[in-house]
Amino acid sequence: AELKRRFKAVYENLAIKVKPGVPYYLVAEEWLDNFQTYLQPPLLPAYDGPGPIDNSKLVAGEGCPKEEHGNLIYDPLDLSQPKPPYVWVTADDWKDLLKEFNGGAPPS
């Protein structure tokens, strides 16, 4: 219940209002799905959680040409994608998720 409360916007995949000049981070939807499953009752004792945040599916591999959106495979500003494989989270949520679940650097 505590994790659900702390990460309400992330857990419910609520739309966030993006404000210019404010940092946001991307979290792979696959990890978010595991996170949401983890928080669904009943919590299975054998299930250790969603694991570390893994955004590797959002990042182009080594040797791939860099696009104007850095090393991301997807352009996060392309709003024409009907269901992108990521969600936006606030900088505070990102820091808290990393603190709770660990993980690699955010895609940039």
Contacts in CASP RR format, 6 or more apart in sequence:
PFRMAT RR
TARGET T0000
AUTHOR 0000-0000-0000
METHOD contacts of the structure
MODEL  1
AELKRRFKAVYENLAIKVKPGVPYYLVAEEWLDNFQTYLQPPLLPAYDGP
GPIDNSKLVAGEGCPKEEHGNLIYDPLDLSQPKPPYVWVTADDWKDLLKE
FNGGAPPS
3 11 0 8 1.000
3 39 0 8 1.000
3 100 0 8 1.000
4 11 0 8 1.000
4 39 0 8 1.000
6 96 0 8 1.000
7 35 0 8 1.000
7 93 0 8 1.000
7 96 0 8 1.000
7 97 0 8 1.000
8 14 0 8 1.000
9 16 0 8 1.000
9 89 0 8 1.000
9 90 0 8 1.000
9 93 0 8 1.000
10 27 0 8 1.000
10 32 0 8 1.000
10 35 0 8 1.000
10 87 0 8 1.000
10 89 0 8 1.000
10 93 0 8 1.000
10 97 0 8 1.000
11 35 0 8 1.000
11 36 0 8 1.000
11 39 0 8 1.000
13 32 0 8 1.000
13 36 0 8 1.000
13 87 0 8 1.000
16 24 0 8 1.000
16 88 0 8 1.000
16 89 0 8 1.000
16 90 0 8 1.000
18 24 0 8 1.000
18 88 0 8 1.000
22 90 0 8 1.000
22 91 0 8 1.000
23 91 0 8 1.000
24 88 0 8 1.000
24 89 0 8 1.000
24 90 0 8 1.000
24 91 0 8 1.000
25 88 0 8 1.000
25 89 0 8 1.000
25 90 0 8 1.000
25 91 0 8 1.000
25 93 0 8 1.000
25 94 0 8 1.000
25 106 0 8 1.000
26 55 0 8 1.000
26 58 0 8 1.000
26 72 0 8 1.000
26 76 0 8 1.000
26 86 0 8 1.000
26 87 0 8 1.000
26 88 0 8 1.000
26 89 0 8 1.000
26 106 0 8 1.000
26 107 0 8 1.000
27 53 0 8 1.000
27 55 0 8 1.000
27 86 0 8 1.000
27 87 0 8 1.000
27 89 0 8 1.000
27 94 0 8 1.000
27 97 0 8 1.000
28 53 0 8 1.000
28 54 0 8 1.000
28 55 0 8 1.000
28 56 0 8 1.000
28 57 0 8 1.000
28 58 0 8 1.000
28 85 0 8 1.000
28 86 0 8 1.000
29 84 0 8 1.000
29 85 0 8 1.000
29 86 0 8 1.000
29 87 0 8 1.000
30 54 0 8 1.000
30 57 0 8 1.000
30 85 0 8 1.000
31 50 0 8 1.000
31 51 0 8 1.000
31 53 0 8 1.000
31 54 0 8 1.000
31 55 0 8 1.000
32 87 0 8 1.000
34 49 0 8 1.000
34 50 0 8 1.000
34 51 0 8 1.000
35 49 0 8 1.000
35 50 0 8 1.000
35 101 0 8 1.000
37 50 0 8 1.000
38 47 0 8 1.000
38 49 0 8 1.000
38 50 0 8 1.000
49 101 0 8 1.000
50 101 0 8 1.000
51 101 0 8 1.000
51 102 0 8 1.000
52 101 0 8 1.000
52 102 0 8 1.000
52 103 0 8 1.000
52 104 0 8 1.000
53 97 0 8 1.000
53 98 0 8 1.000
53 101 0 8 1.000
53 102 0 8 1.000
53 103 0 8 1.000
53 104 0 8 1.000
54 103 0 8 1.000
54 104 0 8 1.000
55 86 0 8 1.000
55 104 0 8 1.000
55 106 0 8 1.000
55 107 0 8 1.000
57 73 0 8 1.000
57 85 0 8 1.000
58 72 0 8 1.000
58 73 0 8 1.000
58 74 0 8 1.000
58 85 0 8 1.000
58 86 0 8 1.000
58 107 0 8 1.000
59 71 0 8 1.000
59 72 0 8 1.000
59 73 0 8 1.000
59 107 0 8 1.000
60 66 0 8 1.000
60 67 0 8 1.000
60 71 0 8 1.000
60 72 0 8 1.000
60 73 0 8 1.000
61 71 0 8 1.000
64 71 0 8 1.000
67 75 0 8 1.000
68 75 0 8 1.000
69 75 0 8 1.000
69 76 0 8 1.000
69 77 0 8 1.000
70 108 0 8 1.000
71 107 0 8 1.000
71 108 0 8 1.000
72 107 0 8 1.000
72 108 0 8 1.000
74 81 0 8 1.000
74 84 0 8 1.000
74 85 0 8 1.000
74 86 0 8 1.000
76 84 0 8 1.000
76 86 0 8 1.000
76 88 0 8 1.000
78 84 0 8 1.000
89 97 0 8 1.000
94 106 0 8 1.000
98 104 0 8 1.000
END
